[in-house]
Amino acid sequence: MKDLDLNDVRTFVAAAQAGTLTAAAKELKLPASTVSRALTRLETRLGVLLVKRSPRGLVLTDAGKEYRQACRRALQTLRHGRELLQERRSSPSGLLRVVCPVTMARDLLAPLLKEFLGRYPNLRVDIEPYASGWDQEPREDVDVFFKLLAPKDSLRRVRTYPGTVRGLFASPSYIQAVGNPATPDDLTAHACFGSEAWKLSNGKNIVTPNILFRVITSDPTVALKLAVSGFGIAILPLWMAKKPDVRSALTPILPQWTLEPITLCALFFGPSGLAPKVQLLLDFLDEYIGTDRDPRLHQDLAAGYFTDRKLAPTSGP
């Protein structure tokens, strides 16, 4: 037997209840001919006559009466299942496993978790922070894996958030003692902290100076502390360099040159749709990341700190 079309089953139940093709068509908001073809198609696939058509309307056969009862129970079960899913979507429960950069865990998630879990009291969150291994593929037991660079090839779907604008910074004491670099190439003579090549651009000019890092670190918090201490130059997210407690201790370096922003993306499984708890977390974060409500801004305005939200690419929903 060929697979049944659920719409044909629903049409049969409606027609059996209405008693005539015209009444069923009116209820379903379909042409009567469409209802008639659906009944014929269902009978053909079942190999059983369900309805006798007469001038007075539709008369169910014995098989049709039995099948109607079975279909009504099945449709009721399907409706109940849909209601349960809707309830679970609006009030999800269970454990949500999140892997993310340590700076995101500390500066973004931690300030927002109270509100998120307040909205969804039946959820628990397991946060696993990391400081390196940006190119690793998420484990199967992880619901959402946040990365600072969108993968070129991943088994998971990707949802991208606004990028974080970055700059070069050093303390006034360091500049006074060592001098202020005038060009990107001058950086090679300075103490710098980082883990990957610094690609700077000024219009069409793109330069990647051959810097031998004095301290190799992928953690911007470590680079920030070194820069504030007067030890050298660090590449930092603007939101971090301009925090109220450190902004007076840092000076922009080569402000006319720009660095590539960091694009935060969420990786998750979901070929046809997101798990409700994952959808809720991603939508919740979308209310904050890159907006004036972003907790990393400490109530500052978001303009200049992030890339345009409209320009943020996405390959997910």
N, C-alpha and C positions, 0 to 999 in steps of 0.2 A: 504494500500500500504506500502511495506517495505521502509525504508529510502534509499534514493538514494546515490550512491557513487559518490562523486564529480569528482573523476578521470574518471569515466565512462562518465560523462557529458562532461568533457573536451575532451575526446577521440572522442565522437560523433561530437562535433563542429569541431574538427580538420579533422575528416574523411569527414564530409559534405563539408568542405572547399577544401580538397585535391581532392575529387572526386573518389579516388580508395583506397582500403585497403593498397596496396603497397606504395602509395605516403604518406598516413597518417602514416603508420608504420615507413617510413623513417624520416618523420618530428618529430615524437614522440620518435624515436630511440627505438622502440619496435618491437617484431616479429609481422608479419601480423596476425598470429593466435591469439595473445593477443588482438589486436585491434578488431578482429572479435568477440571474446568472450565478450569483453566489450560492443559492440553494442547489441549483443543478450541479455546480462544481463540487460541492460538498458531498452530495449523493453519489456522484461519479467516483470520487476518491474513496468513499466508504463502501461502495458497491451495494448500497441499500436504499430503498425508497423511503424517504422520511416524511414527505408531505404530498398529499393529493390536492391538486388544484381544481377548483370548481367555481362556477359563477358566483356562488355565495361566499367564497373565500378559501382559506387553507384548512385542510383537515389532516391532522397528524395520523400517521399509521401507528400501529403498536410499537414498531421499532423506533418511530419518531418520538413517541411519548417517553419511552425509556431513555432514548438518547438525550432528549431535552432535560430530563432530570439530572442525568450524569453531567451534562454541559453546565447546567446552572450551578451544581456543586463545584465543578472545576473552576468556573469563572469567579465564584465567590471566594474560593481558595486563592486565586490569583489576585483578586482585589485585596484580600487580607494580607497577602505577601507584600503588595505594593504599599499598603498602609504601614506595615511594619518597617519597610525600608525608608519611607518618608519620615517616620518617627525616629528611626535611627540616624537619618541625615540631620534632622533638626536637633536631636539630642543624642549624639554619639557617645559610645562608652568604650572602655578598654585602654590599651597602652599604645601611645604614638611614639615610635622610635625615630629620633632625629639625629643626624650626624652633620656637623657644621664646623667652620673655622672657629678657633677659640675666641677671636675678637667678636665674632657674631654672637656666640653664646653669652659672652660677658656683657657686651655693650648694646646688643639689640634684643635678644631673646629674654635675658634675665629681667630687664625692666618691664617687659610686656607680658610675662607669663601669668602674673597675678590676674590681669584683666582677661586673658584668654581662657584660663581655667575657671575663672569666675563665670564666664559665659557658658562654659560646658563643664559642669561640675562632675560629670561621670567619666571624664577623660583623665588619664595620667600621661605624663610626658617623660621620656627617657632621652636625655641629651648627652651625646658623646662628642666632645670637642676634639679637634685635631689642629696641629700647627704646621704640618707638612703633608706631602703626598697628594698634591692637588689633582694629579692625573689618575688617581686610583678609581676603579669602578665600584659602585656601592655594593654592599653585601645583600643577599636575598632577604635577610631579616630586618633591613632598614626600610622604613616607610618613606622618609624624605632625606635626600642627601644634598646639602648645599655646597656649592663650589664657587670659587671666585673667577673661574674661567669656563665658559661654555665648552663642553667636550665636542670634538669633531665627529666622534663616533661613539654612541652609547646605546645600550639596550633599553635605556629608560627614556621616558619623555622628559622634555625640558620646559621649564617656565622661567622666564627671565625677568628680573627686576631692574629698576634704574641703576645705571653705573655710578660708581663712586669716583669723584674727581680727586686727583692727587697732585702733590707739589713737592718741591725740594725745600728743606728747611735746615737751619742751623741756629745755634744760639748767638746772640750779639757778642758774647765773650770770645767765641771761636773765630768769628769774622774779624774781630779786632786783633786777635793774636796771629791769625794765619792769612787773613785777607779774603776778599769776596771774589769768587770765580767770575770772570767776565764772559766766558764762552763755555759750552758743554765740554770741550776738550780740556779745559782747565781743571775739570773735576778729577782727572787722572792724578793730579798732584795733591789731592786732598784725601783726608780720612773719610771714607764713605761706608755706609752700612746697607746691606741688602742681600738678595739671593739670586736675582736674575738681572739680565742686562737692562740698563736704563735707556729707553728709546724716547728721545726728546724731539719735538717738532716745533717749528716756527714758520707758519705758512706752509710752503712747499719744501722747506728745508727740513730734512729728517737726519738726525745724528744719533749714533749709538756709541758713545765714548767707551774706550777699552779700560774699564775701571777694575782695579784689583781691590776688592772689598777688604777693608781693615777688619771688619766683623761681618761674617756671613750669617744672616738670620732672615727667616721669612715671617717672623712675628713683628708687626709694626709697633707693638708696645715696647719691645726691647729696643728697637731703633729710636723710638721717641725718647726713652729714658737716656740713651746715649747722646742724642742730639741736645736735649735740655741740659745735660751735664757739661756741655761744651767740648765734647770729644770729637765731633765731626758733623757730617752732612747725612741726612736721612731722607728717604722718599716716604711721604706720609699721606694718608687720606686727609683731605682738608678738614673734615669734621673732627679728626683727632688732633690736628695741629692747632686748631682754633678753639679748642675747649677753653672755658673761662680760666681754668687753673694753670694753663700752660701757654696761652696765646701771647702773653707779654714776654715769655722766655724764649720765643722763637722768631726768626726773621726769614722771610721767603728768599730763596736762592734762585737766580735766573728766572724771575717771574714772567719774562716775556716768552719763555719756552714752556710748552705743555707736555704732559706725559699721558700715556694711554690710560683711560679710566679703567677701574676694575668693575667687571660686570658680575653681579651676584646672580646665580641661577640655582633653581631647585630641580633635582632629578628624582623621578618617581616612576613606578610602574603604573600602567593604566591604558591599555590599547583602545578601550572604548569608553572609559569614564573613570573618574577618580574615586577612590574610596572616600566616603563621607568625611572621615576624620582628617584626611589629607587635604581635601578640598577646603574644609573649614580653616585649617591652619594657613594655607596659602592665601586664601581670600582675606583672612585676618591680617596677615603681614602686609598685604597689598594696601591696606588702609594706612599704613605707617611708613614703610620703606620709601625713601625719596620724597617724602612730604614734610610739611611743617611740623607734623606730629612725630616725626622720627626721633626716638629717644636719644640717639647719638648726637643730636643737634643742641640738646639742653635748651630748648625753647627758642633757638635761633631760627631764622627763616631758611627754607631749603634752597632757595635760588643760589646758584653758583656752586653748591656742594655736590650736586648729582647731575647726571645727564638727563636730557628731556625724557619724561616717562613715555611720550608718544613715539620716541625713537627706539625704545628698548625692544630688541627683537624677541620673538617668542615662537617656539615650535610646539608649545602646549596650549591648553585652553586658557 
